[in-house]
Amino acid sequence: MSLATRRVRPLWARMTIRLGLVALLFFAIQLASVLWIYVRNPNALDELLVTAEANRIAAEMVETATGPRLGNPDTLGPPISAATARAFLVHDASGNIVARRDDGTLRVADEPPAVFVVIRTQREQHGDRFLLSGSRRITLAGQPLWISLAISGQGFRPYVPILVDEIRVHVIFPLLLLSGLYLLFNFSAVRSALKPLEAVIATVDRIDPAQIGQRIAPPGKPVREVEALVASVNRMLARIEQSVRALQDFAADAAHELRTPLAIATLNAEALPPGPGREGLLQDMHAMRRLIEQMLDMSNATALEIPAGAEANLTAIAAEVVSDLAPLAISRHRSITFVPSADRQIVRGHADALGRALRNVVENALQHTPQGSEVTVICGPGPQIAVCDSGPGIPPERRAEVLERHRRLDPGEGNGAGLGLAIAETIMRTHRGRIEITDAPGGGAKVTLDFRSAR
């Protein structure tokens, strides 16, 4: 499965997932630690339960003109845990009772605690039930008050709300805060670290495939990993350049090694006495020479390198190709017409390679147009060259197919190898242009070398 077909998570999603897993693990460890500490130390739970109830009572105390009192009794509500009973007294500094509530038979002694008491908690066990008593000192309007509590319950259930609150305050909240800060820090650090990598990616995307000698430079402030990536990519580009140079050398060597023996063989065939055998041999020699030229053109097109700043005049290229192929058209009892453009039509490109591309398209048109008809080469409008013939045309469903190597509409027609349009397509792709095949206005095929997308 390729990267294009399978779903790839972005880096921030991977970081979030991994941080979430770490946070869950941390939460489990902290939860287990809190539970273990309080189970091992039940007195701490007793103090928390008494303190929680005292804080609720203190929040309902108000200062009035006649002194402190409990506000709306209905606002205080039942105990924190529904599994407990609660009674309390509130004394002022003089020992007077300013607030009181009993829960059935559970009552608190009227005796005020000592003035020096700040926190006191005591536990008594009566069978399977416990009784907690304690005092907490508070301050209301600058005056001290003492809340005396009695809480009765059974088992571990009364402590559940206290434990939940402890976990929320001392586990969940710090965990969320730390996780958010850690995630923000990681995003910032990764973003800063990835900026040089993004610069390298942008540089690689801008590499012109027609200039195989290009290399990428490390960004202004690279990190070691980015420098290693840049060096690795440059080594890969060097290997690609070496392979392309070897292919170019092979093409040049093949041209030298094959053309000379073929020319000699053609001269020997021409020296034979006239007859059907001589004519057939010369036709085979011509087809072989054309096949070798197309194979070399395909090799050169595949290894094509466009020098930086290279420009090509499409009108001049088209005029030269038409002039060169006019004798071939006449020998095949066809004509060729050239319609120049009003502008110069300058494009960035390799003039010789573009000439080979147009030559292959025109030769293909001369092959398929009937005798006595003409092939028209039109420059413009804009940076494009159109070649129109009067042949049978190319069906729309097969127009992409004829641009592939060794593909012909009629395999039994002609003696070509089906490389002409494939060569032109390869050269146009290197120039970031495209070939468009449509119907000619008067019938036949119209093949356009379009350079507008390259701009």
QUILINHU-V239580 format. One record per residue. N is the residue number from 1. RES is the residue in one letter. PSI is psi in radians with two decimals (* if undefined). OMEGA is omega in radians with two decimals (NA if undefined). D_LAST is the distance of its C-alpha to the last C-alpha in Angstrom with 2 decimals. Layout:
BEGIN
{{N RES PSI OMEGA D_LAST} {N RES PSI OMEGA D_LAST}}
END
This chain:
BEGIN
{{1 M 2.23 -3.09 34.63} {2 S 2.93 3.12 31.09} {3 L -0.47 -3.12 29.65} {4 A -0.47 -3.07 27.44} {5 T -0.53 -3.14 30.63} {6 R 2.64 -3.08 33.16} {7 R 2.20 -3.13 33.29} {8 V 2.14 3.13 32.77} {9 R 2.43 3.04 34.47} {10 P 2.88 -3.06 32.81} {11 L -0.67 -3.11 34.72} {12 W -0.59 3.12 36.24} {13 A -0.72 3.11 37.71} {14 R -0.72 3.13 39.27} {15 M -0.74 -3.13 40.70} {16 T -0.73 3.14 42.14} {17 I -0.81 -3.12 43.75} {18 R -0.69 3.10 45.27} {19 L -0.64 3.08 46.49} {20 G -0.72 3.10 48.00} {21 L -0.73 3.10 49.85} {22 V -0.71 3.13 51.14} {23 A -0.70 3.09 52.23} {24 L -0.73 3.11 54.09} {25 L -0.76 3.12 55.83} {26 F -0.71 3.13 56.72} {27 F -0.75 3.14 58.02} {28 A -0.72 3.14 60.18} {29 I -0.78 3.14 61.62} {30 Q -0.71 3.12 62.34} {31 L -0.79 3.11 63.87} {32 A -0.65 3.14 66.08} {33 S -0.78 -3.14 67.09} {34 V -0.82 3.14 68.04} {35 L -0.74 -3.11 70.03} {36 W -0.72 -3.11 71.76} {37 I -0.79 -3.07 72.73} {38 Y -0.54 3.06 74.23} {39 V -0.67 3.11 75.93} {40 R -0.37 -3.09 77.53} {41 N 1.36 -3.09 78.53} {42 P -0.45 3.12 79.76} {43 N -0.59 3.11 81.26} {44 A -0.65 3.07 77.78} {45 L -0.67 3.10 77.06} {46 D -0.82 -3.13 80.34} {47 E -0.69 3.13 79.43} {48 L -0.72 -3.13 75.99} {49 L -0.80 3.13 77.56} {50 V -0.75 -3.14 80.22} {51 T -0.71 3.14 77.74} {52 A -0.76 3.11 75.36} {53 E -0.70 3.13 78.22} {54 A -0.66 3.13 79.52} {55 N -0.63 3.11 76.11} {56 R -0.70 3.13 75.98} {57 I -0.75 -3.13 79.45} {58 A -0.58 -3.14 78.67} {59 A -0.38 -3.12 75.67} {60 E -0.09 3.13 78.05} {61 M 2.40 3.14 80.65} {62 V 2.70 3.10 80.84} {63 E 2.20 3.13 82.97} {64 T 3.12 3.14 85.29} {65 A -0.50 3.13 88.06} {66 T 0.05 3.13 90.62} {67 G -3.14 -3.11 88.70} {68 P 2.56 3.07 86.11} {69 R 2.93 3.08 85.96} {70 L 2.30 -3.14 83.80} {71 G -2.45 -3.14 81.44} {72 N 1.99 -3.10 80.89} {73 P -0.50 -3.12 82.50} {74 D -0.38 -3.12 80.31} {75 T -0.56 -3.10 77.14} {76 L -0.72 3.08 78.18} {77 G -3.04 -3.11 78.22} {78 P 3.07 3.10 79.39} {79 P 2.89 -3.14 79.03} {80 I -0.80 3.11 75.69} {81 S 2.27 3.14 76.68} {82 A -0.21 -3.11 78.38} {83 A 0.21 -3.11 80.46} {84 T 2.83 2.97 82.40} {85 A 2.58 -3.02 85.06} {86 R 2.40 3.02 84.97} {87 A 2.62 -3.10 87.52} {88 F 2.77 3.01 87.32} {89 L 2.58 3.06 89.17} {90 V 2.09 3.13 87.92} {91 H 2.60 3.00 90.38} {92 D -3.05 -3.07 90.21} {93 A -0.38 3.13 91.52} {94 S 0.00 3.14 95.06} {95 G 0.08 3.12 95.04} {96 N 2.53 3.10 94.83} {97 I 2.12 -3.13 92.92} {98 V -0.25 3.10 90.14} {99 A 2.57 -3.10 88.43} {100 R 2.51 2.99 89.47} {101 R 2.30 3.09 88.40} {102 D 2.69 3.12 90.12} {103 D 1.59 -3.12 88.86} {104 G -2.18 -3.12 91.85} {105 T -0.15 -3.14 94.26} {106 L 2.06 -3.12 91.87} {107 R 2.80 3.11 93.04} {108 V 2.38 3.13 92.66} {109 A 2.52 -3.07 95.75} {110 D -0.16 -3.07 96.38} {111 E 2.14 -3.14 96.92} {112 P 2.59 3.10 94.25} {113 P 2.86 3.11 92.53} {114 A 2.58 -3.05 93.36} {115 V -0.36 -3.11 91.56} {116 F -0.08 -3.12 90.03} {117 V 2.25 3.04 88.29} {118 V -0.87 3.12 84.50} {119 I 2.23 3.05 83.50} {120 R 2.32 3.12 85.95} {121 T 2.35 3.14 85.39} {122 Q 2.49 -3.09 88.04} {123 R 2.37 3.04 87.92} {124 E 2.43 -3.13 90.81} {125 Q 2.21 3.11 90.77} {126 H 1.57 -3.08 93.02} {127 G -2.20 3.12 92.71} {128 D 0.10 3.13 89.19} {129 R 2.70 3.11 88.47} {130 F 2.73 3.07 87.64} {131 L 2.08 3.11 88.50} {132 L 2.33 3.03 86.44} {133 S 2.53 -3.11 87.94} {134 G 2.97 3.13 86.46} {135 S 2.54 3.07 86.04} {136 R 2.33 3.13 83.10} {137 R 2.32 3.09 83.41} {138 I 2.99 3.10 81.10} {139 T 2.24 3.12 81.01} {140 L 2.09 -3.12 81.01} {141 A 0.65 3.10 81.09} {142 G -0.02 -3.13 82.17} {143 Q 2.42 -3.14 85.08} {144 P 2.53 3.03 85.39} {145 L 2.66 3.11 85.87} {146 W 2.23 3.10 86.63} {147 I 2.06 3.10 85.42} {148 S 2.25 -3.02 87.65} {149 L 2.63 2.93 86.23} {150 A 2.20 -3.10 87.57} {151 I 2.23 -3.14 85.20} {152 S 2.40 3.14 86.48} {153 G -3.01 -3.08 84.46} {154 Q 2.34 3.06 84.32} {155 G -2.73 -3.05 82.06} {156 F -0.22 -3.04 78.52} {157 R -0.67 -3.14 77.01} {158 P -0.36 -3.08 77.84} {159 Y -0.12 -3.07 75.61} {160 V -0.84 3.12 72.46} {161 P -0.60 3.13 71.18} {162 I -0.77 3.13 71.83} {163 L -0.71 3.11 69.91} {164 V -0.76 3.13 66.97} {165 D -0.70 3.10 66.86} {166 E -0.74 3.13 67.13} {167 I -0.71 3.14 64.26} {168 R -0.77 -3.05 62.12} {169 V -0.73 -3.00 62.89} {170 H -0.08 3.13 63.10} {171 V -1.03 -3.01 60.72} {172 I -0.87 -3.11 58.09} {173 F -0.87 3.09 57.32} {174 P -0.61 -3.14 57.02} {175 L -0.79 3.12 55.00} {176 L -0.73 3.14 52.47} {177 L -0.85 -3.14 52.30} {178 L -0.69 3.14 51.88} {179 S -0.75 3.11 49.35} {180 G -0.78 3.11 47.22} {181 L -0.71 -3.13 47.42} {182 Y -0.71 3.13 46.76} {183 L -0.74 3.11 43.73} {184 L -0.73 3.12 42.35} {185 F -0.75 -3.13 42.99} {186 N -0.72 3.10 41.33} {187 F -0.78 -3.13 38.21} {188 S -0.76 -3.12 38.04} {189 A -0.76 -3.13 38.74} {190 V -0.71 3.12 36.32} {191 R -0.76 3.12 33.56} {192 S -0.66 -3.13 34.20} {193 A -0.49 -3.09 34.34} {194 L -0.25 3.14 31.11} {195 K -0.81 3.06 29.00} {196 P -0.63 3.12 28.69} {197 L -0.69 3.09 27.89} {198 E -0.66 3.10 25.09} {199 A -0.69 3.11 23.68} {200 V -0.74 3.13 23.99} {201 I -0.77 3.12 22.29} {202 A -0.67 3.12 19.26} {203 T -0.72 3.12 19.26} {204 V -0.70 3.13 19.63} {205 D -0.48 -3.12 16.73} {206 R -0.06 3.14 14.46} {207 I 2.23 3.12 15.89} {208 D 2.08 3.14 13.65} {209 P -0.31 3.13 15.66} {210 A -0.07 3.10 15.14} {211 Q 1.54 -3.01 17.08} {212 I -0.18 3.14 20.39} {213 G 0.03 -3.13 22.15} {214 Q 2.58 3.04 20.56} {215 R 2.80 3.12 23.08} {216 I 2.55 3.13 23.22} {217 A 2.53 3.11 25.54} {218 P 2.64 3.12 27.94} {219 P 3.07 -3.04 27.50} {220 G -0.81 -3.12 29.69} {221 K 1.27 -3.08 32.68} {222 P 2.73 2.98 32.50} {223 V 2.96 -3.03 35.37} {224 R -0.71 -3.12 36.98} {225 E -0.67 3.12 35.52} {226 V -0.70 3.08 31.92} {227 E -0.68 3.10 32.67} {228 A -0.69 3.10 34.07} {229 L -0.77 3.12 30.96} {230 V -0.77 3.13 28.72} {231 A -0.69 3.13 31.15} {232 S -0.75 3.12 31.23} {233 V -0.72 3.12 27.45} {234 N -0.65 3.08 27.40} {235 R -0.67 3.09 30.29} {236 M -0.74 3.10 28.49} {237 L -0.63 3.10 25.45} {238 A -0.70 3.11 28.01} {239 R -0.69 3.10 29.65} {240 I -0.75 3.12 26.43} {241 E -0.70 3.12 25.72} {242 Q -0.72 3.13 29.32} {243 S -0.71 3.13 29.07} {244 V -0.72 3.10 25.95} {245 R -0.70 3.11 27.72} {246 A -0.67 3.10 30.78} {247 L -0.71 3.10 28.92} {248 Q -0.73 3.10 27.53} {249 D -0.66 3.11 31.08} {250 F -0.72 3.14 32.45} {251 A -0.75 3.12 30.23} {252 A -0.75 3.13 31.38} {253 D -0.70 -3.14 34.97} {254 A -0.67 3.11 34.90} {255 A -0.70 -3.14 33.71} {256 H -0.70 -3.04 36.59} {257 E -0.53 -3.05 39.17} {258 L -0.63 -3.06 38.52} {259 R -0.68 -3.12 37.71} {260 T -0.91 3.09 40.82} {261 P -0.61 -3.14 43.34} {262 L -0.67 3.08 41.67} {263 A -0.69 3.12 41.93} {264 I -0.74 3.13 45.56} {265 A -0.63 3.11 46.26} {266 T -0.73 3.09 44.74} {267 L -0.71 3.12 47.02} {268 N -0.65 3.12 49.98} {269 A -0.65 3.12 49.20} {270 E -0.41 3.13 49.01} {271 A -0.16 3.13 52.43} {272 L 2.73 3.11 54.01} {273 P 2.55 3.12 56.21} {274 P 2.54 3.13 54.52} {275 G 3.02 -3.13 54.63} {276 P -0.66 -3.13 52.83} {277 G -0.71 3.13 52.60} {278 R -0.79 -3.13 50.92} {279 E -0.73 3.11 48.36} {280 G -0.70 3.13 47.58} {281 L -0.71 3.12 47.22} {282 L -0.66 3.08 44.85} {283 Q -0.71 3.10 42.69} {284 D -0.69 3.11 42.65} {285 M -0.72 3.13 41.78} {286 H -0.76 3.12 38.88} {287 A -0.68 3.13 37.60} {288 M -0.72 3.12 38.06} {289 R -0.70 3.12 36.19} {290 R -0.67 3.11 33.26} {291 L -0.75 3.13 33.37} {292 I -0.71 3.12 33.40} {293 E -0.72 3.12 30.46} {294 Q -0.68 3.11 28.43} {295 M -0.70 3.10 29.55} {296 L -0.65 3.08 28.58} {297 D -0.74 3.12 25.15} {298 M -0.71 3.11 24.72} {299 S -0.76 3.13 26.00} {300 N -0.64 3.13 23.69} {301 A -0.68 3.14 20.64} {302 T -0.62 -3.11 21.74} {303 A 0.36 -3.05 22.28} {304 L 2.38 3.04 19.29} {305 E 2.18 3.14 18.19} {306 I 2.04 3.13 15.36} {307 P 2.63 3.12 16.78} {308 A 2.31 3.12 15.22} {309 G 0.06 -3.13 13.91} {310 A 2.40 3.13 14.15} {311 E 2.67 -3.14 12.70} {312 A 2.43 3.11 13.53} {313 N 1.93 -3.05 14.58} {314 L -0.65 3.14 14.28} {315 T -0.76 3.14 17.24} {316 A -0.68 3.13 19.36} {317 I -0.80 -3.13 18.75} {318 A -0.72 3.14 19.69} {319 A -0.70 -3.14 22.71} {320 E -0.73 -3.14 23.92} {321 V -0.73 3.12 23.76} {322 V -0.73 3.13 25.60} {323 S -0.72 -3.13 28.15} {324 D -0.61 -3.05 28.81} {325 L -0.06 3.11 29.27} {326 A -0.79 3.10 31.38} {327 P -0.64 3.11 34.61} {328 L -0.71 3.12 33.85} {329 A -0.72 -3.14 33.32} {330 I -0.72 -3.14 36.59} {331 S -0.43 3.12 38.46} {332 R 0.19 3.09 37.53} {333 H 0.72 3.06 38.61} {334 R 2.94 3.10 35.21} {335 S 2.80 -3.14 33.13} {336 I 2.29 -3.07 29.51} {337 T 2.45 -3.12 27.87} {338 F 2.22 3.08 24.80} {339 V 1.77 -3.09 23.09} {340 P 2.93 3.12 20.89} {341 S 2.69 3.13 18.19} {342 A -0.50 -3.14 19.11} {343 D 3.09 -3.04 16.13} {344 R -0.44 3.12 15.24} {345 Q 1.07 3.11 11.91} {346 I 2.24 3.08 10.88} {347 V 2.78 3.04 8.27} {348 R 2.13 -3.11 8.76} {349 G 3.10 -3.13 11.44} {350 H 1.94 -3.01 15.16} {351 A -0.78 -3.12 16.67} {352 D -0.73 -3.13 19.81} {353 A -0.72 3.11 18.28} {354 L -0.59 3.05 16.08} {355 G -0.69 3.10 19.36} {356 R -0.70 3.12 21.22} {357 A -0.84 -3.14 18.93} {358 L -0.65 3.14 19.38} {359 R -0.76 3.13 23.02} {360 N -0.68 3.13 23.73} {361 V -0.75 -3.13 22.36} {362 V -0.73 3.10 24.47} {363 E -0.67 3.09 27.47} {364 N -0.69 3.11 27.30} {365 A -0.72 3.12 27.34} {366 L -0.54 -3.12 30.28} {367 Q -0.59 -3.02 32.13} {368 H -0.20 3.10 32.01} {369 T 2.51 -3.09 32.47} {370 P 2.79 3.06 36.20} {371 Q 2.49 -3.13 38.16} {372 G -0.14 3.11 38.28} {373 S -3.13 -3.08 34.88} {374 E 2.76 3.02 31.64} {375 V 2.28 -3.08 28.08} {376 T 2.23 3.08 25.50} {377 V 2.06 -3.03 22.20} {378 I 2.21 3.05 19.98} {379 C 2.27 3.10 16.95} {380 G -3.14 -0.04 14.83} {381 P 2.55 -3.09 14.51} {382 G -3.02 -3.09 10.94} {383 P 1.36 3.10 9.18} {384 Q 2.69 3.09 11.70} {385 I 2.22 -3.14 15.25} {386 A 2.42 3.10 18.02} {387 V 2.04 -3.11 21.38} {388 C 2.36 3.05 24.31} {389 D 3.11 -3.14 27.79} {390 S 0.44 -3.10 31.12} {391 G -2.82 -3.09 32.05} {392 P -0.16 -3.11 32.99} {393 G 3.08 -3.14 29.45} {394 I 2.14 3.14 28.19} {395 P 2.51 -3.12 29.47} {396 P -0.63 -3.09 26.90} {397 E -0.17 -3.12 28.55} {398 R 0.10 -3.07 28.08} {399 R -0.61 3.06 24.52} {400 A -0.54 -3.09 23.28} {401 E -0.68 -3.07 26.38} {402 V -0.20 3.09 25.89} {403 L -0.08 3.11 22.69} {404 E 2.82 -3.12 25.00} {405 R 2.49 3.04 27.13} {406 H 0.63 3.08 30.48} {407 R 2.23 3.09 30.01} {408 R 2.62 3.13 31.30} {409 L -0.74 3.12 32.34} {410 D 1.77 -3.09 35.79} {411 P -0.45 -3.11 36.79} {412 G -0.07 -3.08 39.73} {413 E 2.33 3.06 37.80} {414 G 3.09 -3.12 36.86} {415 N 0.35 3.13 37.11} {416 G 3.05 -3.13 33.55} {417 A 0.07 -3.13 32.62} {418 G 0.61 -3.10 29.78} {419 L -0.22 -3.00 27.14} {420 G -1.01 -3.12 25.19} {421 L -0.52 3.09 22.61} {422 A -0.67 3.09 22.59} {423 I -0.81 3.13 21.69} {424 A -0.71 3.13 18.79} {425 E -0.73 3.13 17.62} {426 T -0.76 3.14 18.00} {427 I -0.73 3.13 16.07} {428 M -0.68 3.12 13.11} {429 R -0.67 3.10 13.30} {430 T -0.57 3.12 13.42} {431 H 0.14 -3.12 10.16} {432 R 0.49 3.03 8.65} {433 G -2.93 -3.13 8.88} {434 R 2.80 3.06 11.96} {435 I 2.26 3.13 15.13} {436 E 2.23 3.14 16.63} {437 I 2.15 3.11 20.36} {438 T -3.04 3.07 22.17} {439 D 2.38 3.08 25.36} {440 A 2.65 -3.11 25.59} {441 P -0.70 -3.12 27.07} {442 G 0.32 -3.07 30.37} {443 G 2.68 -3.08 30.61} {444 G -2.86 -3.09 29.27} {445 A 2.56 3.05 25.86} {446 K 2.01 -3.13 22.42} {447 V 2.11 -3.06 19.89} {448 T 2.22 2.98 16.26} {449 L 1.83 -2.99 13.70} {450 D 2.11 3.14 10.51} {451 F 0.15 -3.08 7.11} {452 R -0.61 3.12 5.58} {453 S -0.42 3.13 5.38} {454 A -0.40 3.12 3.80} {455 R * NA 0.00}}
END
